[in-house]
């Protein structure tokens, strides 16, 4: 699966949502033209994507740490349960 169309679609969707939000806030086209709204939406979208890109490695480390902690906790819990089951058998 190619991820580029998904990223493009997501970026365009986010930009459209920001533009719609700006237009709802400032409905008068004499204050902000459609071109200006589009440029503002693209700038905001770029900033959001950059912030998300910088946060991805931190999120991946957190996911790995939770996975490792979960595996260790599962092993620590299963050992006493296994010993208990063997003792009652």
PDB file of N, CA, C and O in Angstrom:
ATOM      1  N   UNK A   1       0.834  -1.182   0.000  1.00  0.00           N
ATOM      2  CA  UNK A   1       0.000   0.000   0.000  1.00  0.00           C
ATOM      3  C   UNK A   1       0.877   1.245   0.000  1.00  0.00           C
ATOM      4  O   UNK A   1       1.794   1.383   0.810  1.00  0.00           O
ATOM      5  N   UNK A   2       0.577   2.131  -0.915  1.00  0.00           N
ATOM      6  CA  UNK A   2       1.343   3.361  -1.012  1.00  0.00           C
ATOM      7  C   UNK A   2       0.768   4.392  -0.056  1.00  0.00           C
ATOM      8  O   UNK A   2      -0.439   4.638  -0.061  1.00  0.00           O
ATOM      9  N   UNK A   3       1.616   4.994   0.760  1.00  0.00           N
ATOM     10  CA  UNK A   3       1.144   5.909   1.794  1.00  0.00           C
ATOM     11  C   UNK A   3       1.044   7.345   1.305  1.00  0.00           C
ATOM     12  O   UNK A   3       0.385   8.160   1.951  1.00  0.00           O
ATOM     13  N   UNK A   4       1.676   7.681   0.184  1.00  0.00           N
ATOM     14  CA  UNK A   4       1.674   9.062  -0.301  1.00  0.00           C
ATOM     15  C   UNK A   4       0.264   9.571  -0.597  1.00  0.00           C
ATOM     16  O   UNK A   4      -0.054  10.688  -0.186  1.00  0.00           O
ATOM     17  N   UNK A   5      -0.611   8.812  -1.291  1.00  0.00           N
ATOM     18  CA  UNK A   5      -1.970   9.333  -1.492  1.00  0.00           C
ATOM     19  C   UNK A   5      -2.722   9.551  -0.186  1.00  0.00           C
ATOM     20  O   UNK A   5      -3.519  10.482  -0.078  1.00  0.00           O
ATOM     21  N   UNK A   6      -2.478   8.710   0.796  1.00  0.00           N
ATOM     22  CA  UNK A   6      -3.141   8.861   2.089  1.00  0.00           C
ATOM     23  C   UNK A   6      -2.684  10.138   2.776  1.00  0.00           C
ATOM     24  O   UNK A   6      -3.503  10.871   3.331  1.00  0.00           O
ATOM     25  N   UNK A   7      -1.388  10.412   2.744  1.00  0.00           N
ATOM     26  CA  UNK A   7      -0.860  11.638   3.349  1.00  0.00           C
ATOM     27  C   UNK A   7      -1.396  12.857   2.613  1.00  0.00           C
ATOM     28  O   UNK A   7      -1.771  13.845   3.244  1.00  0.00           O
ATOM     29  N   UNK A   8      -1.436  12.800   1.287  1.00  0.00           N
ATOM     30  CA  UNK A   8      -1.959  13.914   0.500  1.00  0.00           C
ATOM     31  C   UNK A   8      -3.424  14.143   0.819  1.00  0.00           C
ATOM     32  O   UNK A   8      -3.847  15.285   0.998  1.00  0.00           O
ATOM     33  N   UNK A   9      -4.198  13.079   0.893  1.00  0.00           N
ATOM     34  CA  UNK A   9      -5.616  13.202   1.199  1.00  0.00           C
ATOM     35  C   UNK A   9      -5.819  13.778   2.596  1.00  0.00           C
ATOM     36  O   UNK A   9      -6.663  14.653   2.789  1.00  0.00           O
ATOM     37  N   UNK A  10      -5.056  13.295   3.567  1.00  0.00           N
ATOM     38  CA  UNK A  10      -5.174  13.781   4.937  1.00  0.00           C
ATOM     39  C   UNK A  10      -4.808  15.254   5.024  1.00  0.00           C
ATOM     40  O   UNK A  10      -5.489  16.026   5.699  1.00  0.00           O
ATOM     41  N   UNK A  11      -3.747  15.643   4.352  1.00  0.00           N
ATOM     42  CA  UNK A  11      -3.330  17.036   4.353  1.00  0.00           C
ATOM     43  C   UNK A  11      -4.390  17.926   3.716  1.00  0.00           C
ATOM     44  O   UNK A  11      -4.696  19.000   4.234  1.00  0.00           O
ATOM     45  N   UNK A  12      -4.948  17.484   2.600  1.00  0.00           N
ATOM     46  CA  UNK A  12      -5.989  18.265   1.931  1.00  0.00           C
ATOM     47  C   UNK A  12      -7.245  18.357   2.803  1.00  0.00           C
ATOM     48  O   UNK A  12      -7.863  19.418   2.889  1.00  0.00           O
ATOM     49  N   UNK A  13      -7.618  17.265   3.441  1.00  0.00           N
ATOM     50  CA  UNK A  13      -8.792  17.254   4.319  1.00  0.00           C
ATOM     51  C   UNK A  13      -8.597  18.224   5.486  1.00  0.00           C
ATOM     52  O   UNK A  13      -9.499  18.992   5.819  1.00  0.00           O
ATOM     53  N   UNK A  14      -7.419  18.182   6.100  1.00  0.00           N
ATOM     54  CA  UNK A  14      -7.125  19.073   7.218  1.00  0.00           C
ATOM     55  C   UNK A  14      -7.148  20.526   6.769  1.00  0.00           C
ATOM     56  O   UNK A  14      -7.684  21.388   7.465  1.00  0.00           O
ATOM     57  N   UNK A  15      -6.574  20.794   5.619  1.00  0.00           N
ATOM     58  CA  UNK A  15      -6.571  22.152   5.077  1.00  0.00           C
ATOM     59  C   UNK A  15      -7.993  22.636   4.798  1.00  0.00           C
ATOM     60  O   UNK A  15      -8.324  23.786   5.088  1.00  0.00           O
ATOM     61  N   UNK A  16      -8.827  21.773   4.242  1.00  0.00           N
ATOM     62  CA  UNK A  16     -10.228  22.136   3.986  1.00  0.00           C
ATOM     63  C   UNK A  16     -10.972  22.427   5.282  1.00  0.00           C
ATOM     64  O   UNK A  16     -11.754  23.375   5.352  1.00  0.00           O
ATOM     65  N   UNK A  17     -10.731  21.619   6.304  1.00  0.00           N
ATOM     66  CA  UNK A  17     -11.399  21.838   7.587  1.00  0.00           C
ATOM     67  C   UNK A  17     -10.977  23.161   8.218  1.00  0.00           C
ATOM     68  O   UNK A  17     -11.809  23.886   8.764  1.00  0.00           O
ATOM     69  N   UNK A  18      -9.678  23.475   8.144  1.00  0.00           N
ATOM     70  CA  UNK A  18      -9.193  24.741   8.697  1.00  0.00           C
ATOM     71  C   UNK A  18      -9.792  25.905   7.917  1.00  0.00           C
ATOM     72  O   UNK A  18     -10.222  26.893   8.512  1.00  0.00           O
ATOM     73  N   UNK A  19      -9.823  25.795   6.583  1.00  0.00           N
ATOM     74  CA  UNK A  19     -10.395  26.863   5.760  1.00  0.00           C
ATOM     75  C   UNK A  19     -11.874  27.059   6.079  1.00  0.00           C
ATOM     76  O   UNK A  19     -12.350  28.191   6.164  1.00  0.00           O
ATOM     77  N   UNK A  20     -12.592  25.965   6.254  1.00  0.00           N
ATOM     78  CA  UNK A  20     -14.015  26.053   6.592  1.00  0.00           C
ATOM     79  C   UNK A  20     -14.208  26.717   7.954  1.00  0.00           C
ATOM     80  O   UNK A  20     -15.120  27.523   8.138  1.00  0.00           O
ATOM     81  N   UNK A  21     -13.347  26.372   8.900  1.00  0.00           N
ATOM     82  CA  UNK A  21     -13.428  26.974  10.229  1.00  0.00           C
ATOM     83  C   UNK A  21     -13.138  28.475  10.164  1.00  0.00           C
ATOM     84  O   UNK A  21     -13.811  29.265  10.827  1.00  0.00           O
ATOM     85  N   UNK A  22     -12.155  28.864   9.381  1.00  0.00           N
ATOM     86  CA  UNK A  22     -11.841  30.293   9.223  1.00  0.00           C
ATOM     87  C   UNK A  22     -13.025  31.011   8.570  1.00  0.00           C
ATOM     88  O   UNK A  22     -13.415  32.099   8.993  1.00  0.00           O
ATOM     89  N   UNK A  23     -13.580  30.391   7.547  1.00  0.00           N
ATOM     90  CA  UNK A  23     -14.693  31.029   6.835  1.00  0.00           C
ATOM     91  C   UNK A  23     -15.927  31.135   7.731  1.00  0.00           C
ATOM     92  O   UNK A  23     -16.686  32.097   7.613  1.00  0.00           O
ATOM     93  N   UNK A  24     -16.140  30.168   8.620  1.00  0.00           N
ATOM     94  CA  UNK A  24     -17.259  30.271   9.566  1.00  0.00           C
ATOM     95  C   UNK A  24     -17.020  31.380  10.577  1.00  0.00           C
ATOM     96  O   UNK A  24     -17.961  32.049  11.005  1.00  0.00           O
ATOM     97  N   UNK A  25     -15.758  31.578  10.960  1.00  0.00           N
ATOM     98  CA  UNK A  25     -15.428  32.626  11.920  1.00  0.00           C
ATOM     99  C   UNK A  25     -15.528  34.005  11.282  1.00  0.00           C
ATOM    100  O   UNK A  25     -16.038  34.945  11.893  1.00  0.00           O
ATOM    101  N   UNK A  26     -15.040  34.120  10.054  1.00  0.00           N
ATOM    102  CA  UNK A  26     -15.053  35.395   9.323  1.00  0.00           C
ATOM    103  C   UNK A  26     -15.797  35.166   8.010  1.00  0.00           C
ATOM    104  O   UNK A  26     -15.166  34.904   6.985  1.00  0.00           O
ATOM    105  N   UNK A  27     -17.125  35.260   8.024  1.00  0.00           N
ATOM    106  CA  UNK A  27     -17.889  34.926   6.818  1.00  0.00           C
ATOM    107  C   UNK A  27     -17.818  35.987   5.715  1.00  0.00           C
ATOM    108  O   UNK A  27     -18.119  35.683   4.561  1.00  0.00           O
ATOM    109  N   UNK A  28     -17.430  37.216   6.039  1.00  0.00           N
ATOM    110  CA  UNK A  28     -17.427  38.294   5.056  1.00  0.00           C
ATOM    111  C   UNK A  28     -16.228  38.168   4.122  1.00  0.00           C
ATOM    112  O   UNK A  28     -15.092  38.283   4.584  1.00  0.00           O
ATOM    113  N   UNK A  29     -16.436  37.934   2.814  1.00  0.00           N
ATOM    114  CA  UNK A  29     -15.303  37.796   1.890  1.00  0.00           C
ATOM    115  C   UNK A  29     -14.564  39.103   1.651  1.00  0.00           C
ATOM    116  O   UNK A  29     -13.487  39.096   1.055  1.00  0.00           O
ATOM    117  N   UNK A  30     -15.118  40.230   2.105  1.00  0.00           N
ATOM    118  CA  UNK A  30     -14.401  41.499   1.949  1.00  0.00           C
ATOM    119  C   UNK A  30     -13.277  41.612   2.970  1.00  0.00           C
ATOM    120  O   UNK A  30     -12.299  42.326   2.743  1.00  0.00           O
ATOM    121  N   UNK A  31     -13.411  40.906   4.099  1.00  0.00           N
ATOM    122  CA  UNK A  31     -12.371  40.934   5.133  1.00  0.00           C
ATOM    123  C   UNK A  31     -11.218  40.020   4.732  1.00  0.00           C
ATOM    124  O   UNK A  31     -10.057  40.429   4.736  1.00  0.00           O
ATOM    125  N   UNK A  32     -11.549  38.786   4.389  1.00  0.00           N
ATOM    126  CA  UNK A  32     -10.548  37.818   3.918  1.00  0.00           C
ATOM    127  C   UNK A  32     -11.073  37.191   2.631  1.00  0.00           C
ATOM    128  O   UNK A  32     -12.181  36.658   2.587  1.00  0.00           O
ATOM    129  N   UNK A  33     -10.259  37.265   1.591  1.00  0.00           N
ATOM    130  CA  UNK A  33     -10.667  36.640   0.330  1.00  0.00           C
ATOM    131  C   UNK A  33     -10.492  35.126   0.434  1.00  0.00           C
ATOM    132  O   UNK A  33      -9.845  34.633   1.358  1.00  0.00           O
ATOM    133  N   UNK A  34     -11.063  34.405  -0.501  1.00  0.00           N
ATOM    134  CA  UNK A  34     -10.923  32.941  -0.513  1.00  0.00           C
ATOM    135  C   UNK A  34      -9.458  32.540  -0.665  1.00  0.00           C
ATOM    136  O   UNK A  34      -9.022  31.550  -0.078  1.00  0.00           O
ATOM    137  N   UNK A  35      -8.705  33.295  -1.441  1.00  0.00           N
ATOM    138  CA  UNK A  35      -7.283  33.004  -1.618  1.00  0.00           C
ATOM    139  C   UNK A  35      -6.537  33.153  -0.299  1.00  0.00           C
ATOM    140  O   UNK A  35      -5.699  32.318   0.041  1.00  0.00           O
ATOM    141  N   UNK A  36      -6.844  34.226   0.455  1.00  0.00           N
ATOM    142  CA  UNK A  36      -6.192  34.445   1.746  1.00  0.00           C
ATOM    143  C   UNK A  36      -6.557  33.340   2.738  1.00  0.00           C
ATOM    144  O   UNK A  36      -5.708  32.854   3.484  1.00  0.00           O
ATOM    145  N   UNK A  37      -7.821  32.958   2.732  1.00  0.00           N
ATOM    146  CA  UNK A  37      -8.248  31.870   3.614  1.00  0.00           C
ATOM    147  C   UNK A  37      -7.502  30.590   3.263  1.00  0.00           C
ATOM    148  O   UNK A  37      -7.065  29.854   4.148  1.00  0.00           O
ATOM    149  N   UNK A  38      -7.359  30.328   1.972  1.00  0.00           N
ATOM    150  CA  UNK A  38      -6.641  29.132   1.528  1.00  0.00           C
ATOM    151  C   UNK A  38      -5.179  29.161   1.962  1.00  0.00           C
ATOM    152  O   UNK A  38      -4.643  28.146   2.407  1.00  0.00           O
ATOM    153  N   UNK A  39      -4.538  30.308   1.837  1.00  0.00           N
ATOM    154  CA  UNK A  39      -3.135  30.426   2.239  1.00  0.00           C
ATOM    155  C   UNK A  39      -2.965  30.256   3.748  1.00  0.00           C
ATOM    156  O   UNK A  39      -2.023  29.604   4.198  1.00  0.00           O
ATOM    157  N   UNK A  40      -3.868  30.837   4.525  1.00  0.00           N
ATOM    158  CA  UNK A  40      -3.814  30.680   5.982  1.00  0.00           C
ATOM    159  C   UNK A  40      -4.016  29.219   6.361  1.00  0.00           C
ATOM    160  O   UNK A  40      -3.308  28.692   7.220  1.00  0.00           O
ATOM    161  N   UNK A  41      -4.980  28.567   5.723  1.00  0.00           N
ATOM    162  CA  UNK A  41      -5.250  27.153   6.013  1.00  0.00           C
ATOM    163  C   UNK A  41      -4.048  26.286   5.677  1.00  0.00           C
ATOM    164  O   UNK A  41      -3.727  25.365   6.428  1.00  0.00           O
ATOM    165  N   UNK A  42      -3.375  26.562   4.563  1.00  0.00           N
ATOM    166  CA  UNK A  42      -2.190  25.774   4.203  1.00  0.00           C
ATOM    167  C   UNK A  42      -1.061  25.987   5.195  1.00  0.00           C
ATOM    168  O   UNK A  42      -0.342  25.045   5.529  1.00  0.00           O
ATOM    169  N   UNK A  43      -0.897  27.232   5.675  1.00  0.00           N
ATOM    170  CA  UNK A  43       0.159  27.507   6.659  1.00  0.00           C
ATOM    171  C   UNK A  43      -0.130  26.801   7.984  1.00  0.00           C
ATOM    172  O   UNK A  43       0.770  26.225   8.595  1.00  0.00           O
ATOM    173  N   UNK A  44      -1.371  26.847   8.419  1.00  0.00           N
ATOM    174  CA  UNK A  44      -1.742  26.175   9.675  1.00  0.00           C
ATOM    175  C   UNK A  44      -1.579  24.665   9.533  1.00  0.00           C
ATOM    176  O   UNK A  44      -1.088  24.005  10.449  1.00  0.00           O
ATOM    177  N   UNK A  45      -1.985  24.121   8.399  1.00  0.00           N
ATOM    178  CA  UNK A  45      -1.848  22.687   8.148  1.00  0.00           C
ATOM    179  C   UNK A  45      -0.377  22.272   8.172  1.00  0.00           C
ATOM    180  O   UNK A  45      -0.033  21.232   8.734  1.00  0.00           O
ATOM    181  N   UNK A  46       0.485  23.076   7.569  1.00  0.00           N
ATOM    182  CA  UNK A  46       1.922  22.765   7.571  1.00  0.00           C
ATOM    183  C   UNK A  46       2.476  22.756   8.989  1.00  0.00           C
ATOM    184  O   UNK A  46       3.282  21.893   9.335  1.00  0.00           O
ATOM    185  N   UNK A  47       2.049  23.712   9.812  1.00  0.00           N
ATOM    186  CA  UNK A  47       2.522  23.749  11.200  1.00  0.00           C
ATOM    187  C   UNK A  47       2.021  22.538  11.985  1.00  0.00           C
ATOM    188  O   UNK A  47       2.765  21.968  12.783  1.00  0.00           O
ATOM    189  N   UNK A  48       0.781  22.144  11.767  1.00  0.00           N
ATOM    190  CA  UNK A  48       0.232  20.979  12.463  1.00  0.00           C
ATOM    191  C   UNK A  48       0.972  19.713  12.051  1.00  0.00           C
ATOM    192  O   UNK A  48       1.310  18.882  12.893  1.00  0.00           O
ATOM    193  N   UNK A  49       1.223  19.569  10.751  1.00  0.00           N
ATOM    194  CA  UNK A  49       1.929  18.376  10.269  1.00  0.00           C
ATOM    195  C   UNK A  49       3.356  18.327  10.801  1.00  0.00           C
ATOM    196  O   UNK A  49       3.857  17.251  11.128  1.00  0.00           O
ATOM    197  N   UNK A  50       4.017  19.479  10.891  1.00  0.00           N
ATOM    198  CA  UNK A  50       5.384  19.519  11.415  1.00  0.00           C
ATOM    199  C   UNK A  50       5.404  19.124  12.894  1.00  0.00           C
ATOM    200  O   UNK A  50       6.281  18.378  13.329  1.00  0.00           O
ATOM    201  N   UNK A  51       4.441  19.623  13.657  1.00  0.00           N
ATOM    202  CA  UNK A  51       4.369  19.266  15.077  1.00  0.00           C
ATOM    203  C   UNK A  51       4.111  17.769  15.237  1.00  0.00           C
ATOM    204  O   UNK A  51       4.691  17.126  16.112  1.00  0.00           O
ATOM    205  N   UNK A  52       3.246  17.218  14.398  1.00  0.00           N
ATOM    206  CA  UNK A  52       2.961  15.777  14.467  1.00  0.00           C
ATOM    207  C   UNK A  52       4.179  14.960  14.057  1.00  0.00           C
ATOM    208  O   UNK A  52       4.451  13.917  14.651  1.00  0.00           O
ATOM    209  N   UNK A  53       4.911  15.418  13.057  1.00  0.00           N
ATOM    210  CA  UNK A  53       6.101  14.699  12.604  1.00  0.00           C
ATOM    211  C   UNK A  53       7.167  14.661  13.688  1.00  0.00           C
ATOM    212  O   UNK A  53       7.848  13.650  13.856  1.00  0.00           O
ATOM    213  N   UNK A  54       7.313  15.751  14.422  1.00  0.00           N
ATOM    214  CA  UNK A  54       8.304  15.793  15.493  1.00  0.00           C
ATOM    215  C   UNK A  54       7.904  14.916  16.677  1.00  0.00           C
ATOM    216  O   UNK A  54       8.768  14.468  17.430  1.00  0.00           O
ATOM    217  N   UNK A  55       6.621  14.669  16.847  1.00  0.00           N
ATOM    218  CA  UNK A  55       6.152  13.886  17.986  1.00  0.00           C
ATOM    219  C   UNK A  55       6.146  12.383  17.704  1.00  0.00           C
ATOM    220  O   UNK A  55       6.044  11.588  18.639  1.00  0.00           O
ATOM    221  N   UNK A  56       6.253  11.979  16.448  1.00  0.00           N
ATOM    222  CA  UNK A  56       6.170  10.548  16.102  1.00  0.00           C
ATOM    223  C   UNK A  56       7.245   9.689  16.759  1.00  0.00           C
ATOM    224  O   UNK A  56       6.905   8.638  17.303  1.00  0.00           O
ATOM    225  N   UNK A  57       8.536  10.076  16.743  1.00  0.00           N
ATOM    226  CA  UNK A  57       9.538   9.209  17.397  1.00  0.00           C
ATOM    227  C   UNK A  57       9.264   9.032  18.887  1.00  0.00           C
ATOM    228  O   UNK A  57       9.458   7.942  19.426  1.00  0.00           O
ATOM    229  N   UNK A  58       8.817  10.085  19.552  1.00  0.00           N
ATOM    230  CA  UNK A  58       8.506   9.993  20.973  1.00  0.00           C
ATOM    231  C   UNK A  58       7.352   9.026  21.196  1.00  0.00           C
ATOM    232  O   UNK A  58       7.357   8.247  22.149  1.00  0.00           O
ATOM    233  N   UNK A  59       6.368   9.082  20.313  1.00  0.00           N
ATOM    234  CA  UNK A  59       5.219   8.184  20.436  1.00  0.00           C
ATOM    235  C   UNK A  59       5.641   6.739  20.202  1.00  0.00           C
ATOM    236  O   UNK A  59       5.175   5.835  20.896  1.00  0.00           O
ATOM    237  N   UNK A  60       6.516   6.516  19.232  1.00  0.00           N
ATOM    238  CA  UNK A  60       6.986   5.146  18.978  1.00  0.00           C
ATOM    239  C   UNK A  60       7.768   4.601  20.163  1.00  0.00           C
ATOM    240  O   UNK A  60       7.594   3.439  20.531  1.00  0.00           O
ATOM    241  N   UNK A  61       8.627   5.420  20.769  1.00  0.00           N
ATOM    242  CA  UNK A  61       9.368   4.968  21.954  1.00  0.00           C
ATOM    243  C   UNK A  61       8.405   4.614  23.084  1.00  0.00           C
ATOM    244  O   UNK A  61       8.592   3.614  23.777  1.00  0.00           O
ATOM    245  N   UNK A  62       7.379   5.435  23.264  1.00  0.00           N
ATOM    246  CA  UNK A  62       6.388   5.172  24.300  1.00  0.00           C
ATOM    247  C   UNK A  62       5.671   3.856  24.034  1.00  0.00           C
ATOM    248  O   UNK A  62       5.441   3.078  24.959  1.00  0.00           O
ATOM    249  N   UNK A  63       5.315   3.599  22.773  1.00  0.00           N
ATOM    250  CA  UNK A  63       4.636   2.349  22.432  1.00  0.00           C
ATOM    251  C   UNK A  63       5.535   1.146  22.700  1.00  0.00           C
ATOM    252  O   UNK A  63       5.074   0.136  23.230  1.00  0.00           O
ATOM    253  N   UNK A  64       6.811   1.245  22.340  1.00  0.00           N
ATOM    254  CA  UNK A  64       7.736   0.140  22.596  1.00  0.00           C
ATOM    255  C   UNK A  64       7.914  -0.092  24.094  1.00  0.00           C
ATOM    256  O   UNK A  64       7.943  -1.233  24.555  1.00  0.00           O
ATOM    257  N   UNK A  65       8.033   1.000  24.849  1.00  0.00           N
ATOM    258  CA  UNK A  65       8.194   0.849  26.297  1.00  0.00           C
ATOM    259  C   UNK A  65       6.960   0.192  26.914  1.00  0.00           C
ATOM    260  O   UNK A  65       7.089  -0.672  27.782  1.00  0.00           O
ATOM    261  N   UNK A  66       5.765   0.594  26.475  1.00  0.00           N
ATOM    262  CA  UNK A  66       4.557  -0.037  27.004  1.00  0.00           C
ATOM    263  C   UNK A  66       4.479  -1.513  26.623  1.00  0.00           C
ATOM    264  O   UNK A  66       4.017  -2.332  27.417  1.00  0.00           O
ATOM    265  N   UNK A  67       4.922  -1.856  25.431  1.00  0.00           N
ATOM    266  CA  UNK A  67       4.935  -3.254  25.008  1.00  0.00           C
ATOM    267  C   UNK A  67       5.887  -4.074  25.871  1.00  0.00           C
ATOM    268  O   UNK A  67       5.536  -5.160  26.333  1.00  0.00           O
ATOM    269  N   UNK A  68       7.083  -3.556  26.087  1.00  0.00           N
ATOM    270  CA  UNK A  68       8.077  -4.268  26.892  1.00  0.00           C
ATOM    271  C   UNK A  68       7.608  -4.402  28.338  1.00  0.00           C
ATOM    272  O   UNK A  68       7.725  -5.472  28.936  1.00  0.00           O
ATOM    273  N   UNK A  69       7.079  -3.315  28.898  1.00  0.00           N
ATOM    274  CA  UNK A  69       6.576  -3.367  30.277  1.00  0.00           C
ATOM    275  C   UNK A  69       5.421  -4.361  30.375  1.00  0.00           C
ATOM    276  O   UNK A  69       5.322  -5.097  31.357  1.00  0.00           O
ATOM    277  N   UNK A  70       4.551  -4.390  29.372  1.00  0.00           N
ATOM    278  CA  UNK A  70       3.437  -5.336  29.373  1.00  0.00           C
ATOM    279  C   UNK A  70       3.907  -6.770  29.327  1.00  0.00           C
ATOM    280  O   UNK A  70       3.371  -7.625  30.032  1.00  0.00           O
ATOM    281  N   UNK A  71       4.914  -7.048  28.494  1.00  0.00           N
ATOM    282  CA  UNK A  71       5.449  -8.409  28.415  1.00  0.00           C
ATOM    283  C   UNK A  71       6.098  -8.835  29.731  1.00  0.00           C
ATOM    284  O   UNK A  71       5.911  -9.962  30.189  1.00  0.00           O
ATOM    285  N   UNK A  72       6.856  -7.926  30.328  1.00  0.00           N
ATOM    286  CA  UNK A  72       7.510  -8.248  31.601  1.00  0.00           C
ATOM    287  C   UNK A  72       6.460  -8.459  32.698  1.00  0.00           C
ATOM    288  O   UNK A  72       6.555  -9.403  33.481  1.00  0.00           O
ATOM    289  N   UNK A  73       5.457  -7.572  32.748  1.00  0.00           N
ATOM    290  CA  UNK A  73       4.405  -7.714  33.759  1.00  0.00           C
ATOM    291  C   UNK A  73       3.636  -9.016  33.557  1.00  0.00           C
ATOM    292  O   UNK A  73       3.291  -9.690  34.528  1.00  0.00           O
ATOM    293  N   UNK A  74       3.365  -9.373  32.308  1.00  0.00           N
ATOM    294  CA  UNK A  74       2.672 -10.631  32.034  1.00  0.00           C
ATOM    295  C   UNK A  74       3.480 -11.825  32.492  1.00  0.00           C
ATOM    296  O   UNK A  74       2.936 -12.768  33.068  1.00  0.00           O
ATOM    297  N   UNK A  75       4.789 -11.788  32.237  1.00  0.00           N
ATOM    298  CA  UNK A  75       5.644 -12.891  32.678  1.00  0.00           C
ATOM    299  C   UNK A  75       5.700 -12.964  34.197  1.00  0.00           C
ATOM    300  O   UNK A  75       5.639 -14.052  34.771  1.00  0.00           O
ATOM    301  N   UNK A  76       5.816 -11.809  34.854  1.00  0.00           N
ATOM    302  CA  UNK A  76       5.895 -11.798  36.320  1.00  0.00           C
ATOM    303  C   UNK A  76       4.600 -12.274  36.961  1.00  0.00           C
ATOM    304  O   UNK A  76       4.624 -12.871  38.037  1.00  0.00           O
ATOM    305  N   UNK A  77       3.490 -12.020  36.322  1.00  0.00           N
ATOM    306  CA  UNK A  77       2.205 -12.481  36.865  1.00  0.00           C
ATOM    307  C   UNK A  77       1.980 -13.959  36.559  1.00  0.00           C
ATOM    308  O   UNK A  77       1.431 -14.682  37.390  1.00  0.00           O
ATOM    309  N   UNK A  78       2.393 -14.413  35.394  1.00  0.00           N
ATOM    310  CA  UNK A  78       2.112 -15.793  35.006  1.00  0.00           C
ATOM    311  C   UNK A  78       2.973 -16.804  35.768  1.00  0.00           C
ATOM    312  O   UNK A  78       2.547 -17.942  35.960  1.00  0.00           O
ATOM    313  N   UNK A  79       4.156 -16.421  36.199  1.00  0.00           N
ATOM    314  CA  UNK A  79       5.023 -17.354  36.923  1.00  0.00           C
ATOM    315  C   UNK A  79       4.388 -17.789  38.243  1.00  0.00           C
ATOM    316  O   UNK A  79       4.297 -18.991  38.489  1.00  0.00           O
ATOM    317  N   UNK A  80       3.946 -16.869  39.102  1.00  0.00           N
ATOM    318  CA  UNK A  80       3.297 -17.327  40.348  1.00  0.00           C
ATOM    319  C   UNK A  80       2.009 -18.108  40.091  1.00  0.00           C
ATOM    320  O   UNK A  80       1.697 -19.046  40.824  1.00  0.00           O
ATOM    321  N   UNK A  81       1.270 -17.730  39.068  1.00  0.00           N
ATOM    322  CA  UNK A  81       0.050 -18.470  38.753  1.00  0.00           C
ATOM    323  C   UNK A  81       0.396 -19.902  38.320  1.00  0.00           C
ATOM    324  O   UNK A  81      -0.273 -20.852  38.726  1.00  0.00           O
ATOM    325  N   UNK A  82       1.433 -20.052  37.505  1.00  0.00           N
ATOM    326  CA  UNK A  82       1.865 -21.380  37.096  1.00  0.00           C
ATOM    327  C   UNK A  82       2.338 -22.219  38.264  1.00  0.00           C
ATOM    328  O   UNK A  82       2.030 -23.408  38.344  1.00  0.00           O
ATOM    329  N   UNK A  83       3.081 -21.610  39.171  1.00  0.00           N
ATOM    330  CA  UNK A  83       3.536 -22.335  40.378  1.00  0.00           C
ATOM    331  C   UNK A  83       2.340 -22.743  41.226  1.00  0.00           C
ATOM    332  O   UNK A  83       2.300 -23.862  41.737  1.00  0.00           O
ATOM    333  N   UNK A  84       1.367 -21.855  41.382  1.00  0.00           N
ATOM    334  CA  UNK A  84       0.162 -22.152  42.175  1.00  0.00           C
ATOM    335  C   UNK A  84      -0.643 -23.290  41.551  1.00  0.00           C
ATOM    336  O   UNK A  84      -1.117 -24.181  42.256  1.00  0.00           O
ATOM    337  N   UNK A  85      -0.796 -23.255  40.218  1.00  0.00           N
ATOM    338  CA  UNK A  85      -1.545 -24.317  39.531  1.00  0.00           C
ATOM    339  C   UNK A  85      -0.818 -25.657  39.679  1.00  0.00           C
ATOM    340  O   UNK A  85      -1.467 -26.681  39.895  1.00  0.00           O
ATOM    341  N   UNK A  86       0.505 -25.673  39.569  1.00  0.00           N
ATOM    342  CA  UNK A  86       1.268 -26.915  39.735  1.00  0.00           C
ATOM    343  C   UNK A  86       1.159 -27.440  41.175  1.00  0.00           C
ATOM    344  O   UNK A  86       1.160 -28.649  41.402  1.00  0.00           O
ATOM    345  N   UNK A  87       1.067 -26.533  42.124  1.00  0.00           N
ATOM    346  CA  UNK A  87       1.000 -27.007  43.517  1.00  0.00           C
ATOM    347  C   UNK A  87      -0.348 -27.616  43.858  1.00  0.00           C
ATOM    348  O   UNK A  87      -0.420 -28.500  44.712  1.00  0.00           O
ATOM    349  N   UNK A  88      -1.428 -27.164  43.208  1.00  0.00           N
ATOM    350  CA  UNK A  88      -2.734 -27.730  43.526  1.00  0.00           C
ATOM    351  C   UNK A  88      -3.059 -28.947  42.667  1.00  0.00           C
ATOM    352  O   UNK A  88      -4.048 -29.635  42.923  1.00  0.00           O
ATOM    353  N   UNK A  89      -2.257 -29.219  41.667  1.00  0.00           N
ATOM    354  CA  UNK A  89      -2.526 -30.367  40.782  1.00  0.00           C
ATOM    355  C   UNK A  89      -2.016 -31.654  41.385  1.00  0.00           C
ATOM    356  O   UNK A  89      -2.156 -32.717  40.780  1.00  0.00           O
TER     357      UNK A  89
END
